[in-house]
Amino acid sequence: MKTFKQYLTDTANPDIKKGDIILTGRWKNRQAVVKGFSKDKNNQPTVKTNKGLINLYKFRIKKLMKDKDEKDI
């Protein structure tokens, strides 16, 4: 059985690189291109995009999502 800390370290490392497309916005439907990474005033990770700074884990990663054709029925 994994501890909570092990669970967070296993799942909290997304494979995001510069140039990837992420989906942002209220309904996660606006595309943004990753330009870099930084931290905010509280040392929380943020992503620099062409739409501005976005807090990490408040978006969907497009390359990890299933295509509409592969959707489970």
Distance bins in CASP14 RR format, pairs under 12 A and 6 or more apart:
PFRMAT RR
TARGET T0000
AUTHOR 0000-0000-0000
RMODE 2
METHOD distances of the structure
MODEL  1
1 7 0 0 0 0 1 0 0 0 0 0 0
2 8 0 0 0 0 1 0 0 0 0 0 0
2 9 0 0 0 0 1 0 0 0 0 0 0
2 10 1 0 0 1 0 0 0 0 0 0 0
2 11 0 0 0 0 0 1 0 0 0 0 0
3 9 0 0 0 0 1 0 0 0 0 0 0
3 10 0 0 0 0 0 1 0 0 0 0 0
4 10 0 0 0 0 0 1 0 0 0 0 0
4 11 0 0 0 0 0 1 0 0 0 0 0
4 12 0 0 0 0 0 1 0 0 0 0 0
5 11 0 0 0 0 0 1 0 0 0 0 0
5 12 0 0 0 0 0 1 0 0 0 0 0
6 12 0 0 0 0 0 1 0 0 0 0 0
7 13 0 0 0 0 0 1 0 0 0 0 0
8 57 0 0 0 0 0 1 0 0 0 0 0
11 57 0 0 0 0 0 1 0 0 0 0 0
12 45 0 0 0 0 1 0 0 0 0 0 0
12 56 0 0 0 0 1 0 0 0 0 0 0
12 57 1 0 0 1 0 0 0 0 0 0 0
13 45 0 0 0 0 0 1 0 0 0 0 0
13 56 0 0 0 0 0 1 0 0 0 0 0
13 57 0 0 0 0 0 1 0 0 0 0 0
13 61 0 0 0 0 0 1 0 0 0 0 0
14 20 0 0 0 0 1 0 0 0 0 0 0
14 22 0 0 0 0 1 0 0 0 0 0 0
14 34 0 0 0 0 0 1 0 0 0 0 0
14 37 0 0 0 0 0 1 0 0 0 0 0
14 45 0 0 0 0 0 1 0 0 0 0 0
14 47 0 0 0 0 1 0 0 0 0 0 0
14 56 1 0 0 1 0 0 0 0 0 0 0
14 57 1 0 0 1 0 0 0 0 0 0 0
14 58 0 0 0 0 0 1 0 0 0 0 0
14 59 0 0 0 0 1 0 0 0 0 0 0
14 60 0 0 0 0 0 1 0 0 0 0 0
14 61 1 0 1 0 0 0 0 0 0 0 0
14 62 0 0 0 0 0 1 0 0 0 0 0
14 63 0 0 0 0 0 1 0 0 0 0 0
14 64 1 0 0 1 0 0 0 0 0 0 0
15 22 0 0 0 0 0 1 0 0 0 0 0
15 34 0 0 0 0 0 1 0 0 0 0 0
15 61 1 0 0 1 0 0 0 0 0 0 0
15 62 0 0 0 0 0 1 0 0 0 0 0
15 63 0 0 0 0 1 0 0 0 0 0 0
15 64 1 0 0 1 0 0 0 0 0 0 0
16 22 1 0 0 1 0 0 0 0 0 0 0
16 32 0 0 0 0 0 1 0 0 0 0 0
16 33 0 0 0 0 0 1 0 0 0 0 0
16 34 1 0 0 1 0 0 0 0 0 0 0
16 35 0 0 0 0 0 1 0 0 0 0 0
16 36 0 0 0 0 1 0 0 0 0 0 0
16 37 0 0 0 0 1 0 0 0 0 0 0
16 45 0 0 0 0 0 1 0 0 0 0 0
16 46 0 0 0 0 0 1 0 0 0 0 0
16 47 1 0 0 1 0 0 0 0 0 0 0
16 48 0 0 0 0 0 1 0 0 0 0 0
16 49 0 0 0 0 0 1 0 0 0 0 0
16 54 0 0 0 0 0 1 0 0 0 0 0
16 56 0 0 0 0 1 0 0 0 0 0 0
16 57 0 0 0 0 0 1 0 0 0 0 0
16 59 0 0 0 0 1 0 0 0 0 0 0
16 60 0 0 0 0 0 1 0 0 0 0 0
16 61 1 0 0 1 0 0 0 0 0 0 0
16 62 0 0 0 0 0 1 0 0 0 0 0
16 63 0 0 0 0 1 0 0 0 0 0 0
16 64 0 0 0 0 1 0 0 0 0 0 0
17 33 0 0 0 0 0 1 0 0 0 0 0
17 34 1 0 0 1 0 0 0 0 0 0 0
17 35 0 0 0 0 0 1 0 0 0 0 0
17 36 0 0 0 0 1 0 0 0 0 0 0
17 37 0 0 0 0 1 0 0 0 0 0 0
17 47 0 0 0 0 0 1 0 0 0 0 0
17 61 0 0 0 0 0 1 0 0 0 0 0
17 63 0 0 0 0 1 0 0 0 0 0 0
18 33 0 0 0 0 1 0 0 0 0 0 0
18 34 1 0 1 0 0 0 0 0 0 0 0
18 35 1 0 0 1 0 0 0 0 0 0 0
18 36 1 0 1 0 0 0 0 0 0 0 0
18 37 0 0 0 0 1 0 0 0 0 0 0
18 47 0 0 0 0 1 0 0 0 0 0 0
18 48 0 0 0 0 1 0 0 0 0 0 0
18 49 0 0 0 0 0 1 0 0 0 0 0
18 50 0 0 0 0 0 1 0 0 0 0 0
19 31 0 0 0 0 0 1 0 0 0 0 0
19 32 0 0 0 0 0 1 0 0 0 0 0
19 33 1 0 1 0 0 0 0 0 0 0 0
19 34 1 0 1 0 0 0 0 0 0 0 0
19 35 1 0 0 1 0 0 0 0 0 0 0
19 36 0 0 0 0 1 0 0 0 0 0 0
19 37 0 0 0 0 0 1 0 0 0 0 0
19 47 0 0 0 0 0 1 0 0 0 0 0
19 48 0 0 0 0 0 1 0 0 0 0 0
19 49 0 0 0 0 1 0 0 0 0 0 0
19 50 0 0 0 0 1 0 0 0 0 0 0
19 61 0 0 0 0 0 1 0 0 0 0 0
19 62 0 0 0 0 0 1 0 0 0 0 0
19 63 0 0 0 0 0 1 0 0 0 0 0
20 31 0 0 0 0 0 1 0 0 0 0 0
20 32 0 0 0 0 1 0 0 0 0 0 0
20 33 1 0 0 1 0 0 0 0 0 0 0
20 34 1 0 1 0 0 0 0 0 0 0 0
20 35 0 0 0 0 0 1 0 0 0 0 0
20 36 0 0 0 0 0 1 0 0 0 0 0
20 37 0 0 0 0 0 1 0 0 0 0 0
20 47 0 0 0 0 1 0 0 0 0 0 0
20 49 0 0 0 0 1 0 0 0 0 0 0
20 50 0 0 0 0 0 1 0 0 0 0 0
20 59 0 0 0 0 0 1 0 0 0 0 0
20 60 0 0 0 0 0 1 0 0 0 0 0
20 61 1 0 0 1 0 0 0 0 0 0 0
20 62 1 0 0 1 0 0 0 0 0 0 0
20 63 1 0 0 1 0 0 0 0 0 0 0
20 64 0 0 0 0 1 0 0 0 0 0 0
21 30 0 0 0 0 0 1 0 0 0 0 0
21 31 1 0 1 0 0 0 0 0 0 0 0
21 32 1 0 0 1 0 0 0 0 0 0 0
21 33 1 0 1 0 0 0 0 0 0 0 0
21 34 1 0 0 1 0 0 0 0 0 0 0
21 35 0 0 0 0 0 1 0 0 0 0 0
21 47 0 0 0 0 0 1 0 0 0 0 0
21 49 0 0 0 0 1 0 0 0 0 0 0
21 50 0 0 0 0 0 1 0 0 0 0 0
21 51 0 0 0 0 0 1 0 0 0 0 0
21 59 0 0 0 0 0 1 0 0 0 0 0
21 60 0 0 0 0 0 1 0 0 0 0 0
21 61 0 0 0 0 1 0 0 0 0 0 0
21 62 1 0 1 0 0 0 0 0 0 0 0
21 63 1 0 0 1 0 0 0 0 0 0 0
21 64 0 0 0 0 0 1 0 0 0 0 0
21 65 0 0 0 0 0 1 0 0 0 0 0
22 28 0 0 0 0 1 0 0 0 0 0 0
22 29 0 0 0 0 0 1 0 0 0 0 0
22 30 0 0 0 0 1 0 0 0 0 0 0
22 31 1 0 0 1 0 0 0 0 0 0 0
22 32 1 0 1 0 0 0 0 0 0 0 0
22 33 0 0 0 0 1 0 0 0 0 0 0
22 34 1 0 0 1 0 0 0 0 0 0 0
22 35 0 0 0 0 0 1 0 0 0 0 0
22 36 0 0 0 0 0 1 0 0 0 0 0
22 47 1 0 0 1 0 0 0 0 0 0 0
22 48 0 0 0 0 0 1 0 0 0 0 0
22 49 1 0 0 1 0 0 0 0 0 0 0
22 50 0 0 0 0 0 1 0 0 0 0 0
22 51 0 0 0 0 1 0 0 0 0 0 0
22 52 0 0 0 0 0 1 0 0 0 0 0
22 54 1 0 0 1 0 0 0 0 0 0 0
22 55 0 0 0 0 0 1 0 0 0 0 0
22 56 0 0 0 0 0 1 0 0 0 0 0
22 57 0 0 0 0 0 1 0 0 0 0 0
22 58 0 0 0 0 1 0 0 0 0 0 0
22 59 1 0 1 0 0 0 0 0 0 0 0
22 60 1 0 0 1 0 0 0 0 0 0 0
22 61 1 0 1 0 0 0 0 0 0 0 0
22 62 1 0 0 1 0 0 0 0 0 0 0
22 63 0 0 0 0 1 0 0 0 0 0 0
22 64 0 0 0 0 1 0 0 0 0 0 0
22 65 0 0 0 0 0 1 0 0 0 0 0
23 29 1 0 0 1 0 0 0 0 0 0 0
23 30 1 0 0 1 0 0 0 0 0 0 0
23 31 1 0 0 1 0 0 0 0 0 0 0
23 32 1 0 0 1 0 0 0 0 0 0 0
23 33 0 0 0 0 0 1 0 0 0 0 0
23 34 0 0 0 0 0 1 0 0 0 0 0
23 49 0 0 0 0 0 1 0 0 0 0 0
23 51 0 0 0 0 0 1 0 0 0 0 0
23 54 0 0 0 0 0 1 0 0 0 0 0
23 58 0 0 0 0 0 1 0 0 0 0 0
23 59 1 0 1 0 0 0 0 0 0 0 0
23 60 1 0 1 0 0 0 0 0 0 0 0
23 61 1 0 0 1 0 0 0 0 0 0 0
23 62 1 0 1 0 0 0 0 0 0 0 0
23 63 0 0 0 0 0 1 0 0 0 0 0
23 64 0 0 0 0 0 1 0 0 0 0 0
23 65 0 0 0 0 1 0 0 0 0 0 0
24 30 1 0 1 0 0 0 0 0 0 0 0
24 31 1 0 0 1 0 0 0 0 0 0 0
24 32 1 0 1 0 0 0 0 0 0 0 0
24 33 0 0 0 0 0 1 0 0 0 0 0
24 34 0 0 0 0 0 1 0 0 0 0 0
24 46 0 0 0 0 0 1 0 0 0 0 0
24 47 0 0 0 0 1 0 0 0 0 0 0
24 49 1 0 0 1 0 0 0 0 0 0 0
24 50 0 0 0 0 0 1 0 0 0 0 0
24 51 1 0 0 1 0 0 0 0 0 0 0
24 52 0 0 0 0 1 0 0 0 0 0 0
24 53 0 0 0 0 0 1 0 0 0 0 0
24 54 1 0 1 0 0 0 0 0 0 0 0
24 55 0 0 0 0 1 0 0 0 0 0 0
24 56 0 0 0 0 0 1 0 0 0 0 0
24 57 0 0 0 0 0 1 0 0 0 0 0
24 58 1 0 0 1 0 0 0 0 0 0 0
24 59 1 0 1 0 0 0 0 0 0 0 0
24 60 0 0 0 0 1 0 0 0 0 0 0
24 61 0 0 0 0 0 1 0 0 0 0 0
24 62 0 0 0 0 0 1 0 0 0 0 0
25 31 0 0 0 0 0 1 0 0 0 0 0
25 32 0 0 0 0 1 0 0 0 0 0 0
25 49 0 0 0 0 0 1 0 0 0 0 0
25 51 0 0 0 0 1 0 0 0 0 0 0
25 52 0 0 0 0 0 1 0 0 0 0 0
25 54 0 0 0 0 1 0 0 0 0 0 0
25 55 0 0 0 0 0 1 0 0 0 0 0
25 58 0 0 0 0 1 0 0 0 0 0 0
25 59 1 0 0 1 0 0 0 0 0 0 0
25 60 0 0 0 0 1 0 0 0 0 0 0
26 58 0 0 0 0 0 1 0 0 0 0 0
26 59 0 0 0 0 0 1 0 0 0 0 0
27 59 0 0 0 0 0 1 0 0 0 0 0
27 60 0 0 0 0 0 1 0 0 0 0 0
28 54 0 0 0 0 0 1 0 0 0 0 0
28 58 0 0 0 0 1 0 0 0 0 0 0
28 59 1 0 0 1 0 0 0 0 0 0 0
28 60 1 0 1 0 0 0 0 0 0 0 0
28 61 0 0 0 0 0 1 0 0 0 0 0
28 62 0 0 0 0 1 0 0 0 0 0 0
28 65 0 0 0 0 1 0 0 0 0 0 0
29 59 0 0 0 0 0 1 0 0 0 0 0
29 60 0 0 0 0 1 0 0 0 0 0 0
29 62 0 0 0 0 0 1 0 0 0 0 0
30 49 0 0 0 0 1 0 0 0 0 0 0
30 50 0 0 0 0 0 1 0 0 0 0 0
30 51 1 0 0 1 0 0 0 0 0 0 0
30 52 0 0 0 0 0 1 0 0 0 0 0
30 54 0 0 0 0 0 1 0 0 0 0 0
30 59 0 0 0 0 1 0 0 0 0 0 0
30 60 0 0 0 0 0 1 0 0 0 0 0
30 62 0 0 0 0 0 1 0 0 0 0 0
31 49 0 0 0 0 1 0 0 0 0 0 0
31 50 0 0 0 0 1 0 0 0 0 0 0
31 51 0 0 0 0 1 0 0 0 0 0 0
31 59 0 0 0 0 0 1 0 0 0 0 0
31 60 0 0 0 0 0 1 0 0 0 0 0
31 61 0 0 0 0 0 1 0 0 0 0 0
31 62 1 0 0 1 0 0 0 0 0 0 0
32 47 0 0 0 0 1 0 0 0 0 0 0
32 48 0 0 0 0 1 0 0 0 0 0 0
32 49 1 1 0 0 0 0 0 0 0 0 0
32 50 1 0 1 0 0 0 0 0 0 0 0
32 51 1 0 1 0 0 0 0 0 0 0 0
32 52 1 0 0 1 0 0 0 0 0 0 0
32 53 0 0 0 0 0 1 0 0 0 0 0
32 54 1 0 0 1 0 0 0 0 0 0 0
32 58 0 0 0 0 0 1 0 0 0 0 0
32 59 1 0 0 1 0 0 0 0 0 0 0
32 60 0 0 0 0 0 1 0 0 0 0 0
32 61 0 0 0 0 0 1 0 0 0 0 0
32 62 0 0 0 0 1 0 0 0 0 0 0
33 47 0 0 0 0 0 1 0 0 0 0 0
33 48 0 0 0 0 1 0 0 0 0 0 0
33 49 1 0 0 1 0 0 0 0 0 0 0
33 50 1 0 1 0 0 0 0 0 0 0 0
33 51 0 0 0 0 1 0 0 0 0 0 0
33 52 0 0 0 0 0 1 0 0 0 0 0
33 54 0 0 0 0 0 1 0 0 0 0 0
33 62 0 0 0 0 0 1 0 0 0 0 0
34 46 0 0 0 0 0 1 0 0 0 0 0
34 47 1 0 1 0 0 0 0 0 0 0 0
34 48 1 0 0 1 0 0 0 0 0 0 0
34 49 1 0 1 0 0 0 0 0 0 0 0
34 50 0 0 0 0 1 0 0 0 0 0 0
34 51 0 0 0 0 0 1 0 0 0 0 0
34 52 0 0 0 0 0 1 0 0 0 0 0
34 53 0 0 0 0 0 1 0 0 0 0 0
34 54 0 0 0 0 1 0 0 0 0 0 0
34 56 0 0 0 0 0 1 0 0 0 0 0
34 59 0 0 0 0 1 0 0 0 0 0 0
34 61 0 0 0 0 1 0 0 0 0 0 0
34 62 0 0 0 0 0 1 0 0 0 0 0
34 63 0 0 0 0 0 1 0 0 0 0 0
35 46 0 0 0 0 0 1 0 0 0 0 0
35 47 0 0 0 0 1 0 0 0 0 0 0
35 48 1 0 1 0 0 0 0 0 0 0 0
35 49 1 0 1 0 0 0 0 0 0 0 0
35 50 1 0 0 1 0 0 0 0 0 0 0
35 51 0 0 0 0 1 0 0 0 0 0 0
35 52 0 0 0 0 1 0 0 0 0 0 0
35 53 0 0 0 0 0 1 0 0 0 0 0
35 54 0 0 0 0 0 1 0 0 0 0 0
36 45 0 0 0 0 0 1 0 0 0 0 0
36 46 0 0 0 0 1 0 0 0 0 0 0
36 47 1 0 0 1 0 0 0 0 0 0 0
36 48 1 0 1 0 0 0 0 0 0 0 0
36 49 0 0 0 0 1 0 0 0 0 0 0
36 50 0 0 0 0 0 1 0 0 0 0 0
36 52 0 0 0 0 0 1 0 0 0 0 0
36 53 0 0 0 0 1 0 0 0 0 0 0
36 54 0 0 0 0 0 1 0 0 0 0 0
36 56 0 0 0 0 0 1 0 0 0 0 0
37 44 0 0 0 0 0 1 0 0 0 0 0
37 45 1 0 0 1 0 0 0 0 0 0 0
37 46 1 0 0 1 0 0 0 0 0 0 0
37 47 1 0 1 0 0 0 0 0 0 0 0
37 48 1 0 0 1 0 0 0 0 0 0 0
37 49 0 0 0 0 0 1 0 0 0 0 0
37 53 0 0 0 0 0 1 0 0 0 0 0
37 54 0 0 0 0 0 1 0 0 0 0 0
37 55 0 0 0 0 0 1 0 0 0 0 0
37 56 0 0 0 0 1 0 0 0 0 0 0
38 44 0 0 0 0 0 1 0 0 0 0 0
38 45 1 0 0 1 0 0 0 0 0 0 0
38 46 1 0 1 0 0 0 0 0 0 0 0
38 47 0 0 0 0 1 0 0 0 0 0 0
38 48 1 0 1 0 0 0 0 0 0 0 0
38 49 0 0 0 0 0 1 0 0 0 0 0
38 52 0 0 0 0 0 1 0 0 0 0 0
38 53 1 0 0 1 0 0 0 0 0 0 0
38 54 0 0 0 0 0 1 0 0 0 0 0
38 55 0 0 0 0 0 1 0 0 0 0 0
38 56 0 0 0 0 0 1 0 0 0 0 0
39 45 1 0 0 1 0 0 0 0 0 0 0
39 46 1 0 0 1 0 0 0 0 0 0 0
39 47 0 0 0 0 0 1 0 0 0 0 0
39 48 0 0 0 0 0 1 0 0 0 0 0
39 53 0 0 0 0 0 1 0 0 0 0 0
39 55 0 0 0 0 0 1 0 0 0 0 0
39 56 0 0 0 0 1 0 0 0 0 0 0
40 46 1 0 1 0 0 0 0 0 0 0 0
40 47 0 0 0 0 0 1 0 0 0 0 0
40 48 0 0 0 0 0 1 0 0 0 0 0
40 53 1 0 0 1 0 0 0 0 0 0 0
40 54 0 0 0 0 0 1 0 0 0 0 0
40 55 1 0 0 1 0 0 0 0 0 0 0
40 56 0 0 0 0 1 0 0 0 0 0 0
40 58 0 0 0 0 0 1 0 0 0 0 0
41 53 0 0 0 0 0 1 0 0 0 0 0
41 55 0 0 0 0 0 1 0 0 0 0 0
42 55 0 0 0 0 0 1 0 0 0 0 0
43 56 0 0 0 0 0 1 0 0 0 0 0
44 53 0 0 0 0 0 1 0 0 0 0 0
44 54 0 0 0 0 0 1 0 0 0 0 0
44 55 1 0 0 1 0 0 0 0 0 0 0
44 56 1 0 0 1 0 0 0 0 0 0 0
44 57 0 0 0 0 1 0 0 0 0 0 0
44 58 0 0 0 0 0 1 0 0 0 0 0
45 53 0 0 0 0 0 1 0 0 0 0 0
45 54 0 0 0 0 0 1 0 0 0 0 0
45 55 1 0 0 1 0 0 0 0 0 0 0
45 56 1 0 1 0 0 0 0 0 0 0 0
45 57 0 0 0 0 1 0 0 0 0 0 0
45 58 0 0 0 0 0 1 0 0 0 0 0
46 52 0 0 0 0 1 0 0 0 0 0 0
46 53 1 0 1 0 0 0 0 0 0 0 0
46 54 1 0 0 1 0 0 0 0 0 0 0
46 55 1 0 1 0 0 0 0 0 0 0 0
46 56 1 0 0 1 0 0 0 0 0 0 0
46 57 0 0 0 0 0 1 0 0 0 0 0
46 58 0 0 0 0 1 0 0 0 0 0 0
46 59 0 0 0 0 0 1 0 0 0 0 0
47 53 1 0 0 1 0 0 0 0 0 0 0
47 54 1 0 1 0 0 0 0 0 0 0 0
47 55 1 0 0 1 0 0 0 0 0 0 0
47 56 1 0 1 0 0 0 0 0 0 0 0
47 57 0 0 0 0 1 0 0 0 0 0 0
47 58 0 0 0 0 1 0 0 0 0 0 0
47 59 1 0 0 1 0 0 0 0 0 0 0
47 61 0 0 0 0 0 1 0 0 0 0 0
48 54 0 0 0 0 1 0 0 0 0 0 0
48 55 0 0 0 0 0 1 0 0 0 0 0
48 56 0 0 0 0 0 1 0 0 0 0 0
49 55 0 0 0 0 0 1 0 0 0 0 0
49 56 0 0 0 0 0 1 0 0 0 0 0
49 58 0 0 0 0 0 1 0 0 0 0 0
49 59 0 0 0 0 1 0 0 0 0 0 0
51 59 0 0 0 0 0 1 0 0 0 0 0
52 59 0 0 0 0 0 1 0 0 0 0 0
53 59 0 0 0 0 0 1 0 0 0 0 0
54 60 0 0 0 0 0 1 0 0 0 0 0
54 61 0 0 0 0 0 1 0 0 0 0 0
59 65 0 0 0 0 0 1 0 0 0 0 0
60 66 0 0 0 0 0 1 0 0 0 0 0
65 71 0 0 0 0 0 1 0 0 0 0 0
66 72 1 0 0 1 0 0 0 0 0 0 0
66 73 0 0 0 0 0 1 0 0 0 0 0
END
